[in-house]
Amino acid sequence: MIISKLFYSLDYENEPQETRNKVTQLLLYHGQFSREEIDEIFQSSAKETTNYSREFLKQHPEVAMAEAKRNKEFPEEDEGQEERPKEIKYIFPHYG
């Protein structure tokens, strides 16, 4: 629950990996959790997707260019002939 609340309070949609790093650092600084415990929770919530974040597209400009071209030429087609790279994002339960 703590990781979920922290994760969703940050810019998780646009920067999932940077948000993971921030949450990890905050929890390690607090001292209650080990890096292994934190990593295990993130691993169990990891999902592969082609719904790319800004962070992923900045790190992979070739993917950004291919996506822009695909969206311009064939906006209705989601899947092309080639294998698209996958980004790891994290899905946690939401708590009120």
Biopython code that builds the backbone (N, CA, C, O; Angstrom):
import numpy as np
from Bio.PDB.StructureBuilder import StructureBuilder

atoms = [
    (1, "MET", "N", (0.824, -1.182, 0.000)),
    (1, "MET", "CA", (0.000, 0.000, 0.000)),
    (1, "MET", "C", (0.876, 1.257, 0.000)),
    (1, "MET", "O", (0.551, 2.229, -0.681)),
    (2, "ILE", "N", (1.958, 1.251, 0.737)),
    (2, "ILE", "CA", (2.834, 2.426, 0.818)),
    (2, "ILE", "C", (3.441, 2.714, -0.547)),
    (2, "ILE", "O", (3.463, 3.863, -0.988)),
    (3, "ILE", "N", (3.933, 1.685, -1.216)),
    (3, "ILE", "CA", (4.543, 1.881, -2.532)),
    (3, "ILE", "C", (3.499, 2.386, -3.511)),
    (3, "ILE", "O", (3.786, 3.297, -4.288)),
    (4, "SER", "N", (2.313, 1.833, -3.501)),
    (4, "SER", "CA", (1.248, 2.257, -4.399)),
    (4, "SER", "C", (0.923, 3.738, -4.199)),
    (4, "SER", "O", (0.843, 4.486, -5.174)),
    (5, "LYS", "N", (0.737, 4.165, -2.967)),
    (5, "LYS", "CA", (0.400, 5.558, -2.677)),
    (5, "LYS", "C", (1.519, 6.494, -3.132)),
    (5, "LYS", "O", (1.251, 7.528, -3.742)),
    (6, "LEU", "N", (2.756, 6.141, -2.842)),
    (6, "LEU", "CA", (3.890, 6.975, -3.276)),
    (6, "LEU", "C", (3.979, 7.026, -4.795)),
    (6, "LEU", "O", (4.135, 8.097, -5.382)),
    (7, "PHE", "N", (3.879, 5.876, -5.419)),
    (7, "PHE", "CA", (4.021, 5.775, -6.874)),
    (7, "PHE", "C", (2.977, 6.637, -7.581)),
    (7, "PHE", "O", (3.312, 7.401, -8.487)),
    (8, "TYR", "N", (1.719, 6.519, -7.173)),
    (8, "TYR", "CA", (0.649, 7.260, -7.840)),
    (8, "TYR", "C", (0.650, 8.745, -7.471)),
    (8, "TYR", "O", (-0.026, 9.534, -8.131)),
    (9, "SER", "N", (1.380, 9.139, -6.454)),
    (9, "SER", "CA", (1.456, 10.558, -6.097)),
    (9, "SER", "C", (2.493, 11.298, -6.946)),
    (9, "SER", "O", (2.557, 12.527, -6.916)),
    (10, "LEU", "N", (3.297, 10.557, -7.697)),
    (10, "LEU", "CA", (4.341, 11.152, -8.536)),
    (10, "LEU", "C", (3.938, 11.079, -10.013)),
    (10, "LEU", "O", (2.810, 10.700, -10.328)),
    (11, "ASP", "N", (4.848, 11.437, -10.910)),
    (11, "ASP", "CA", (4.551, 11.492, -12.350)),
    (11, "ASP", "C", (4.727, 10.115, -12.995)),
    (11, "ASP", "O", (5.503, 9.964, -13.938)),
    (12, "TYR", "N", (4.015, 9.126, -12.492)),
    (12, "TYR", "CA", (4.183, 7.735, -12.921)),
    (12, "TYR", "C", (3.795, 7.485, -14.377)),
    (12, "TYR", "O", (4.365, 6.598, -15.013)),
    (13, "GLU", "N", (2.842, 8.243, -14.922)),
    (13, "GLU", "CA", (2.406, 8.000, -16.299)),
    (13, "GLU", "C", (3.459, 8.425, -17.317)),
    (13, "GLU", "O", (3.678, 7.742, -18.318)),
    (14, "ASN", "N", (4.100, 9.548, -17.055)),
    (14, "ASN", "CA", (5.092, 10.070, -17.991)),
    (14, "ASN", "C", (6.500, 9.558, -17.726)),
    (14, "ASN", "O", (7.316, 9.500, -18.646)),
    (15, "GLU", "N", (6.799, 9.188, -16.490)),
    (15, "GLU", "CA", (8.140, 8.746, -16.116)),
    (15, "GLU", "C", (8.082, 7.544, -15.183)),
    (15, "GLU", "O", (8.417, 7.675, -14.006)),
    (16, "PRO", "N", (7.670, 6.382, -15.667)),
    (16, "PRO", "CA", (7.521, 5.232, -14.760)),
    (16, "PRO", "C", (8.830, 4.767, -14.122)),
    (16, "PRO", "O", (8.837, 4.407, -12.945)),
    (17, "GLN", "N", (9.928, 4.765, -14.860)),
    (17, "GLN", "CA", (11.194, 4.291, -14.287)),
    (17, "GLN", "C", (11.776, 5.309, -13.304)),
    (17, "GLN", "O", (12.292, 4.933, -12.252)),
    (18, "GLU", "N", (11.695, 6.582, -13.644)),
    (18, "GLU", "CA", (12.173, 7.624, -12.735)),
    (18, "GLU", "C", (11.323, 7.633, -11.461)),
    (18, "GLU", "O", (11.845, 7.830, -10.364)),
    (19, "THR", "N", (10.028, 7.422, -11.609)),
    (19, "THR", "CA", (9.151, 7.350, -10.436)),
    (19, "THR", "C", (9.521, 6.154, -9.573)),
    (19, "THR", "O", (9.528, 6.248, -8.345)),
    (20, "ARG", "N", (9.826, 5.035, -10.209)),
    (20, "ARG", "CA", (10.260, 3.862, -9.441)),
    (20, "ARG", "C", (11.531, 4.194, -8.658)),
    (20, "ARG", "O", (11.651, 3.838, -7.486)),
    (21, "ASN", "N", (12.474, 4.872, -9.302)),
    (21, "ASN", "CA", (13.722, 5.253, -8.623)),
    (21, "ASN", "C", (13.456, 6.175, -7.439)),
    (21, "ASN", "O", (14.051, 6.007, -6.375)),
    (22, "LYS", "N", (12.563, 7.148, -7.618)),
    (22, "LYS", "CA", (12.235, 8.085, -6.533)),
    (22, "LYS", "C", (11.596, 7.356, -5.355)),
    (22, "LYS", "O", (11.965, 7.584, -4.203)),
    (23, "VAL", "N", (10.642, 6.484, -5.647)),
    (23, "VAL", "CA", (9.972, 5.734, -4.586)),
    (23, "VAL", "C", (10.982, 4.859, -3.848)),
    (23, "VAL", "O", (10.971, 4.796, -2.619)),
    (24, "THR", "N", (11.842, 4.195, -4.588)),
    (24, "THR", "CA", (12.870, 3.344, -3.969)),
    (24, "THR", "C", (13.766, 4.164, -3.048)),
    (24, "THR", "O", (14.035, 3.758, -1.918)),
    (25, "GLN", "N", (14.228, 5.318, -3.530)),
    (25, "GLN", "CA", (15.102, 6.158, -2.708)),
    (25, "GLN", "C", (14.390, 6.649, -1.451)),
    (25, "GLN", "O", (14.973, 6.652, -0.367)),
    (26, "LEU", "N", (13.128, 7.066, -1.594)),
    (26, "LEU", "CA", (12.368, 7.524, -0.423)),
    (26, "LEU", "C", (12.232, 6.416, 0.619)),
    (26, "LEU", "O", (12.412, 6.652, 1.813)),
    (27, "LEU", "N", (11.917, 5.214, 0.161)),
    (27, "LEU", "CA", (11.728, 4.107, 1.106)),
    (27, "LEU", "C", (13.049, 3.643, 1.720)),
    (27, "LEU", "O", (13.094, 3.277, 2.894)),
    (28, "LEU", "N", (14.106, 3.658, 0.939)),
    (28, "LEU", "CA", (15.412, 3.300, 1.499)),
    (28, "LEU", "C", (15.862, 4.340, 2.527)),
    (28, "LEU", "O", (16.426, 3.989, 3.564)),
    (29, "TYR", "N", (15.615, 5.604, 2.240)),
    (29, "TYR", "CA", (15.966, 6.673, 3.175)),
    (29, "TYR", "C", (15.186, 6.515, 4.478)),
    (29, "TYR", "O", (15.720, 6.747, 5.562)),
    (30, "HIS", "N", (13.926, 6.120, 4.364)),
    (30, "HIS", "CA", (13.090, 5.907, 5.541)),
    (30, "HIS", "C", (13.632, 4.761, 6.388)),
    (30, "HIS", "O", (13.549, 4.798, 7.615)),
    (31, "GLY", "N", (14.190, 3.739, 5.728)),
    (31, "GLY", "CA", (14.855, 2.657, 6.438)),
    (31, "GLY", "C", (13.999, 1.470, 6.826)),
    (31, "GLY", "O", (14.508, 0.527, 7.431)),
    (32, "GLN", "N", (12.734, 1.483, 6.504)),
    (32, "GLN", "CA", (11.870, 0.379, 6.920)),
    (32, "GLN", "C", (11.947, -0.804, 5.967)),
    (32, "GLN", "O", (11.685, -1.935, 6.377)),
    (33, "PHE", "N", (12.305, -0.573, 4.691)),
    (33, "PHE", "CA", (12.311, -1.624, 3.681)),
    (33, "PHE", "C", (13.698, -1.790, 3.079)),
    (33, "PHE", "O", (14.468, -0.833, 2.996)),
    (34, "SER", "N", (14.009, -3.007, 2.662)),
    (34, "SER", "CA", (15.271, -3.259, 1.965)),
    (34, "SER", "C", (15.056, -3.077, 0.463)),
    (34, "SER", "O", (13.924, -3.113, -0.019)),
    (35, "ARG", "N", (16.140, -2.884, -0.262)),
    (35, "ARG", "CA", (16.051, -2.749, -1.717)),
    (35, "ARG", "C", (15.424, -4.008, -2.324)),
    (35, "ARG", "O", (14.644, -3.919, -3.272)),
    (36, "GLU", "N", (15.762, -5.166, -1.785)),
    (36, "GLU", "CA", (15.219, -6.419, -2.303)),
    (36, "GLU", "C", (13.705, -6.485, -2.141)),
    (36, "GLU", "O", (13.004, -6.926, -3.052)),
    (37, "GLU", "N", (13.196, -6.052, -0.992)),
    (37, "GLU", "CA", (11.745, -6.045, -0.768)),
    (37, "GLU", "C", (11.046, -5.100, -1.740)),
    (37, "GLU", "O", (10.001, -5.432, -2.299)),
    (38, "ILE", "N", (11.626, -3.932, -1.933)),
    (38, "ILE", "CA", (11.049, -2.934, -2.835)),
    (38, "ILE", "C", (11.070, -3.459, -4.269)),
    (38, "ILE", "O", (10.066, -3.383, -4.978)),
    (39, "ASP", "N", (12.222, -3.993, -4.693)),
    (39, "ASP", "CA", (12.347, -4.529, -6.052)),
    (39, "ASP", "C", (11.358, -5.665, -6.305)),
    (39, "ASP", "O", (10.795, -5.770, -7.395)),
    (40, "GLU", "N", (11.147, -6.509, -5.305)),
    (40, "GLU", "CA", (10.210, -7.626, -5.445)),
    (40, "GLU", "C", (8.786, -7.127, -5.688)),
    (40, "GLU", "O", (8.059, -7.688, -6.508)),
    (41, "ILE", "N", (8.398, -6.087, -4.983)),
    (41, "ILE", "CA", (7.047, -5.533, -5.161)),
    (41, "ILE", "C", (6.909, -4.908, -6.547)),
    (41, "ILE", "O", (5.886, -5.093, -7.206)),
    (42, "PHE", "N", (7.929, -4.169, -6.997)),
    (42, "PHE", "CA", (7.871, -3.591, -8.334)),
    (42, "PHE", "C", (7.847, -4.690, -9.394)),
    (42, "PHE", "O", (7.096, -4.588, -10.364)),
    (43, "GLN", "N", (8.643, -5.723, -9.231)),
    (43, "GLN", "CA", (8.662, -6.821, -10.203)),
    (43, "GLN", "C", (7.298, -7.504, -10.304)),
    (43, "GLN", "O", (6.863, -7.869, -11.397)),
    (44, "SER", "N", (6.637, -7.672, -9.188)),
    (44, "SER", "CA", (5.332, -8.341, -9.210)),
    (44, "SER", "C", (4.258, -7.471, -9.859)),
    (44, "SER", "O", (3.210, -7.980, -10.255)),
    (45, "SER", "N", (4.503, -6.181, -9.969)),
    (45, "SER", "CA", (3.534, -5.258, -10.572)),
    (45, "SER", "C", (3.923, -4.825, -11.972)),
    (45, "SER", "O", (3.222, -4.014, -12.578)),
    (46, "ALA", "N", (5.026, -5.345, -12.505)),
    (46, "ALA", "CA", (5.519, -4.939, -13.820)),
    (46, "ALA", "C", (4.671, -5.538, -14.936)),
    (46, "ALA", "O", (4.295, -6.709, -14.897)),
    (47, "LYS", "N", (4.383, -4.706, -15.928)),
    (47, "LYS", "CA", (3.628, -5.127, -17.112)),
    (47, "LYS", "C", (4.318, -4.561, -18.346)),
    (47, "LYS", "O", (4.768, -3.416, -18.346)),
    (48, "GLU", "N", (4.398, -5.378, -19.405)),
    (48, "GLU", "CA", (4.958, -4.902, -20.671)),
    (48, "GLU", "C", (3.853, -4.262, -21.492)),
    (48, "GLU", "O", (2.718, -4.741, -21.507)),
    (49, "THR", "N", (4.195, -3.165, -22.183)),
    (49, "THR", "CA", (3.201, -2.457, -22.968)),
    (49, "THR", "C", (3.848, -1.740, -24.150)),
    (49, "THR", "O", (5.049, -1.468, -24.153)),
    (50, "THR", "N", (3.029, -1.442, -25.148)),
    (50, "THR", "CA", (3.474, -0.592, -26.249)),
    (50, "THR", "C", (2.777, 0.764, -26.158)),
    (50, "THR", "O", (2.818, 1.547, -27.107)),
    (51, "ASN", "N", (2.151, 1.040, -25.042)),
    (51, "ASN", "CA", (1.584, 2.357, -24.740)),
    (51, "ASN", "C", (2.697, 3.153, -24.055)),
    (51, "ASN", "O", (2.787, 3.198, -22.828)),
    (52, "TYR", "N", (3.530, 3.771, -24.868)),
    (52, "TYR", "CA", (4.792, 4.341, -24.387)),
    (52, "TYR", "C", (4.620, 5.625, -23.579)),
    (52, "TYR", "O", (3.727, 6.433, -23.835)),
    (53, "SER", "N", (5.506, 5.786, -22.597)),
    (53, "SER", "CA", (5.568, 7.018, -21.816)),
    (53, "SER", "C", (6.530, 7.989, -22.497)),
    (53, "SER", "O", (7.308, 7.601, -23.370)),
    (54, "ARG", "N", (6.467, 9.255, -22.086)),
    (54, "ARG", "CA", (7.415, 10.252, -22.615)),
    (54, "ARG", "C", (8.859, 9.858, -22.273)),
    (54, "ARG", "O", (9.767, 10.028, -23.086)),
    (55, "GLU", "N", (9.052, 9.339, -21.081)),
    (55, "GLU", "CA", (10.384, 8.917, -20.646)),
    (55, "GLU", "C", (10.964, 7.874, -21.601)),
    (55, "GLU", "O", (12.127, 7.979, -21.991)),
    (56, "PHE", "N", (10.176, 6.878, -21.981)),
    (56, "PHE", "CA", (10.634, 5.814, -22.870)),
    (56, "PHE", "C", (10.948, 6.375, -24.248)),
    (56, "PHE", "O", (11.967, 6.026, -24.845)),
    (57, "LEU", "N", (10.076, 7.244, -24.759)),
    (57, "LEU", "CA", (10.294, 7.811, -26.092)),
    (57, "LEU", "C", (11.522, 8.716, -26.138)),
    (57, "LEU", "O", (12.199, 8.778, -27.164)),
    (58, "LYS", "N", (11.820, 9.417, -25.050)),
    (58, "LYS", "CA", (13.041, 10.235, -24.982)),
    (58, "LYS", "C", (14.281, 9.351, -25.015)),
    (58, "LYS", "O", (15.286, 9.712, -25.628)),
    (59, "GLN", "N", (14.216, 8.208, -24.364)),
    (59, "GLN", "CA", (15.356, 7.291, -24.312)),
    (59, "GLN", "C", (15.507, 6.479, -25.580)),
    (59, "GLN", "O", (16.584, 5.947, -25.849)),
    (60, "HIS", "N", (14.442, 6.372, -26.369)),
    (60, "HIS", "CA", (14.449, 5.581, -27.606)),
    (60, "HIS", "C", (13.891, 6.433, -28.752)),
    (60, "HIS", "O", (12.751, 6.231, -29.169)),
    (61, "PRO", "N", (14.683, 7.384, -29.265)),
    (61, "PRO", "CA", (14.176, 8.278, -30.317)),
    (61, "PRO", "C", (13.755, 7.547, -31.585)),
    (61, "PRO", "O", (12.876, 8.021, -32.304)),
    (62, "GLU", "N", (14.367, 6.403, -31.870)),
    (62, "GLU", "CA", (13.977, 5.640, -33.054)),
    (62, "GLU", "C", (12.554, 5.107, -32.926)),
    (62, "GLU", "O", (11.830, 5.022, -33.918)),
    (63, "VAL", "N", (12.154, 4.753, -31.720)),
    (63, "VAL", "CA", (10.788, 4.296, -31.472)),
    (63, "VAL", "C", (9.831, 5.479, -31.597)),
    (63, "VAL", "O", (8.746, 5.348, -32.164)),
    (64, "ALA", "N", (10.236, 6.637, -31.066)),
    (64, "ALA", "CA", (9.398, 7.830, -31.157)),
    (64, "ALA", "C", (9.136, 8.197, -32.610)),
    (64, "ALA", "O", (8.011, 8.544, -32.968)),
    (65, "MET", "N", (10.167, 8.123, -33.452)),
    (65, "MET", "CA", (10.002, 8.451, -34.867)),
    (65, "MET", "C", (9.103, 7.429, -35.560)),
    (65, "MET", "O", (8.245, 7.799, -36.362)),
    (66, "ALA", "N", (9.292, 6.163, -35.258)),
    (66, "ALA", "CA", (8.464, 5.115, -35.856)),
    (66, "ALA", "C", (7.006, 5.260, -35.426)),
    (66, "ALA", "O", (6.101, 5.067, -36.238)),
    (67, "GLU", "N", (6.771, 5.596, -34.167)),
    (67, "GLU", "CA", (5.406, 5.788, -33.673)),
    (67, "GLU", "C", (4.750, 6.989, -34.343)),
    (67, "GLU", "O", (3.582, 6.929, -34.726)),
    (68, "ALA", "N", (5.495, 8.074, -34.483)),
    (68, "ALA", "CA", (4.941, 9.263, -35.135)),
    (68, "ALA", "C", (4.569, 8.949, -36.578)),
    (68, "ALA", "O", (3.509, 9.355, -37.055)),
    (69, "LYS", "N", (5.439, 8.231, -37.265)),
    (69, "LYS", "CA", (5.176, 7.864, -38.656)),
    (69, "LYS", "C", (3.967, 6.934, -38.738)),
    (69, "LYS", "O", (3.104, 7.117, -39.596)),
    (70, "ARG", "N", (3.900, 5.952, -37.865)),
    (70, "ARG", "CA", (2.792, 4.990, -37.846)),
    (70, "ARG", "C", (1.472, 5.716, -37.579)),
    (70, "ARG", "O", (0.471, 5.447, -38.243)),
    (71, "ASN", "N", (1.467, 6.626, -36.618)),
    (71, "ASN", "CA", (0.232, 7.346, -36.269)),
    (71, "ASN", "C", (-0.214, 8.282, -37.387)),
    (71, "ASN", "O", (-1.411, 8.491, -37.583)),
    (72, "LYS", "N", (0.734, 8.839, -38.111)),
    (72, "LYS", "CA", (0.400, 9.751, -39.198)),
    (72, "LYS", "C", (-0.118, 8.990, -40.417)),
    (72, "LYS", "O", (-1.109, 9.389, -41.029)),
    (73, "GLU", "N", (0.550, 7.904, -40.762)),
    (73, "GLU", "CA", (0.194, 7.156, -41.964)),
    (73, "GLU", "C", (-0.998, 6.236, -41.775)),
    (73, "GLU", "O", (-1.861, 6.142, -42.648)),
    (74, "PHE", "N", (-1.048, 5.556, -40.636)),
    (74, "PHE", "CA", (-2.100, 4.569, -40.382)),
    (74, "PHE", "C", (-2.637, 4.742, -38.965)),
    (74, "PHE", "O", (-2.392, 3.887, -38.114)),
    (75, "PRO", "N", (-3.361, 5.820, -38.692)),
    (75, "PRO", "CA", (-3.787, 6.062, -37.304)),
    (75, "PRO", "C", (-4.701, 4.989, -36.720)),
    (75, "PRO", "O", (-4.737, 4.821, -35.501)),
    (76, "GLU", "N", (-5.442, 4.255, -37.557)),
    (76, "GLU", "CA", (-6.340, 3.226, -37.022)),
    (76, "GLU", "C", (-5.629, 1.917, -36.722)),
    (76, "GLU", "O", (-6.112, 1.124, -35.914)),
    (77, "GLU", "N", (-4.488, 1.678, -37.360)),
    (77, "GLU", "CA", (-3.778, 0.407, -37.163)),
    (77, "GLU", "C", (-2.887, 0.481, -35.939)),
    (77, "GLU", "O", (-1.996, 1.326, -35.849)),
    (78, "ASP", "N", (-3.136, -0.400, -35.015)),
    (78, "ASP", "CA", (-2.309, -0.463, -33.808)),
    (78, "ASP", "C", (-1.103, -1.351, -34.004)),
    (78, "ASP", "O", (-0.005, -1.016, -33.558)),
    (79, "GLU", "N", (-1.287, -2.455, -34.650)),
    (79, "GLU", "CA", (-0.211, -3.430, -34.796)),
    (79, "GLU", "C", (0.317, -3.427, -36.222)),
    (79, "GLU", "O", (-0.444, -3.572, -37.179)),
    (80, "GLY", "N", (1.614, -3.263, -36.350)),
    (80, "GLY", "CA", (2.250, -3.314, -37.649)),
    (80, "GLY", "C", (2.820, -4.689, -37.899)),
    (80, "GLY", "O", (2.604, -5.614, -37.115)),
    (81, "GLN", "N", (3.540, -4.821, -38.979)),
    (81, "GLN", "CA", (4.151, -6.096, -39.335)),
    (81, "GLN", "C", (5.327, -6.417, -38.413)),
    (81, "GLN", "O", (5.547, -7.573, -38.051)),
    (82, "GLU", "N", (6.080, -5.380, -38.038)),
    (82, "GLU", "CA", (7.283, -5.610, -37.235)),
    (82, "GLU", "C", (6.963, -5.685, -35.743)),
    (82, "GLU", "O", (5.934, -5.194, -35.279)),
    (83, "GLU", "N", (7.857, -6.301, -35.029)),
    (83, "GLU", "CA", (7.730, -6.424, -33.579)),
    (83, "GLU", "C", (8.079, -5.075, -32.945)),
    (83, "GLU", "O", (9.157, -4.528, -33.177)),
    (84, "ARG", "N", (7.163, -4.556, -32.154)),
    (84, "ARG", "CA", (7.392, -3.276, -31.492)),
    (84, "ARG", "C", (8.051, -3.510, -30.138)),
    (84, "ARG", "O", (7.698, -4.458, -29.438)),
    (85, "PRO", "N", (9.007, -2.658, -29.759)),
    (85, "PRO", "CA", (9.634, -2.799, -28.442)),
    (85, "PRO", "C", (8.605, -2.611, -27.331)),
    (85, "PRO", "O", (7.604, -1.916, -27.509)),
    (86, "LYS", "N", (8.856, -3.227, -26.206)),
    (86, "LYS", "CA", (7.941, -3.148, -25.074)),
    (86, "LYS", "C", (8.568, -2.302, -23.970)),
    (86, "LYS", "O", (9.771, -2.369, -23.716)),
    (87, "GLU", "N", (7.729, -1.513, -23.331)),
    (87, "GLU", "CA", (8.142, -0.730, -22.170)),
    (87, "GLU", "C", (7.584, -1.400, -20.926)),
    (87, "GLU", "O", (6.497, -1.977, -20.958)),
    (88, "ILE", "N", (8.324, -1.324, -19.839)),
    (88, "ILE", "CA", (7.851, -1.844, -18.558)),
    (88, "ILE", "C", (7.186, -0.707, -17.801)),
    (88, "ILE", "O", (7.790, 0.340, -17.565)),
    (89, "LYS", "N", (5.928, -0.930, -17.423)),
    (89, "LYS", "CA", (5.211, -0.009, -16.557)),
    (89, "LYS", "C", (4.731, -0.801, -15.351)),
    (89, "LYS", "O", (4.760, -2.031, -15.352)),
    (90, "TYR", "N", (4.287, -0.084, -14.319)),
    (90, "TYR", "CA", (3.885, -0.730, -13.073)),
    (90, "TYR", "C", (2.420, -0.448, -12.779)),
    (90, "TYR", "O", (1.969, 0.694, -12.852)),
    (91, "ILE", "N", (1.687, -1.498, -12.448)),
    (91, "ILE", "CA", (0.267, -1.406, -12.132)),
    (91, "ILE", "C", (0.082, -1.869, -10.690)),
    (91, "ILE", "O", (0.280, -3.040, -10.365)),
    (92, "PHE", "N", (-0.297, -0.935, -9.845)),
    (92, "PHE", "CA", (-0.544, -1.235, -8.429)),
    (92, "PHE", "C", (-2.023, -1.049, -8.129)),
    (92, "PHE", "O", (-2.718, -0.332, -8.849)),
    (93, "PRO", "N", (-2.505, -1.688, -7.074)),
    (93, "PRO", "CA", (-3.877, -1.405, -6.645)),
    (93, "PRO", "C", (-3.981, 0.068, -6.225)),
    (93, "PRO", "O", (-3.028, 0.636, -5.692)),
    (94, "HIS", "N", (-5.132, 0.671, -6.468)),
    (94, "HIS", "CA", (-5.374, 2.053, -6.025)),
    (94, "HIS", "C", (-6.052, 2.016, -4.650)),
    (94, "HIS", "O", (-6.983, 1.246, -4.416)),
    (95, "TYR", "N", (-5.568, 2.847, -3.777)),
    (95, "TYR", "CA", (-6.169, 2.957, -2.446)),
    (95, "TYR", "C", (-6.712, 4.367, -2.276)),
    (95, "TYR", "O", (-6.065, 5.336, -2.674)),
    (96, "GLY", "N", (-7.887, 4.483, -1.692)),
    (96, "GLY", "CA", (-8.566, 5.788, -1.541)),
    (96, "GLY", "C", (-7.994, 6.685, -0.547)),
    (96, "GLY", "O", (-8.494, 7.793, -0.354)),
]
sb = StructureBuilder()
sb.init_structure("model")
sb.init_model(0)
sb.init_chain("A")
sb.init_seg("    ")
for serial, (resi, resn, name, xyz) in enumerate(atoms, 1):
    if name == "N":
        sb.init_residue(resn, " ", resi, " ")
    sb.init_atom(name, np.array(xyz, "f"), 0.0, 1.0, " ", f" {name:<3s}", serial, name[0])
structure = sb.get_structure()
